[in-house]
Amino acid sequence: MGVEDLKGKLVLFKLSEEIKGDLSLFQIYKDELWALVTGIDDLGIWIENPAYELGVWWDEKGDLIPPNKQVKEKVRANIFISWRFIKALMSVDDKRFQRERNERLPGFQVYR
């Protein structure tokens, strides 16, 4: 298996201590997580967070929403992680661990 074979699969990531302090910005709270790989290149790997909480500042017309009426919504986000911050990757060759079409199943879960 090559790294390029991980695209579209659910993968366990072990991240380096060096990036640990920056992970909360991306709503990653531990250096071990399961995530769906959405892209791979020479510089790093893209993973999907299907439920990133983001404040909504504009309405459908493009008008700014007053701060007291702004809400947080869960949106699908892609996060890029440079190869230098990845200590290890694990993929499981079992159909039960492949990409599920169910929004509530693993894709972006802290390893327990």
Buried (B, 14 or more C-beta within 10 A) or exposed (E): EEEEEBBEBBBBBEBBEEBBEEBEEBBBEEBBBBBBBBEBEEEBBBBBBBBBEEEEEEEEEEEEEEEEEEEEEEEEBEBEBEEEBBBEEEBEEEEEBEBBEEEEEBBBEEEE
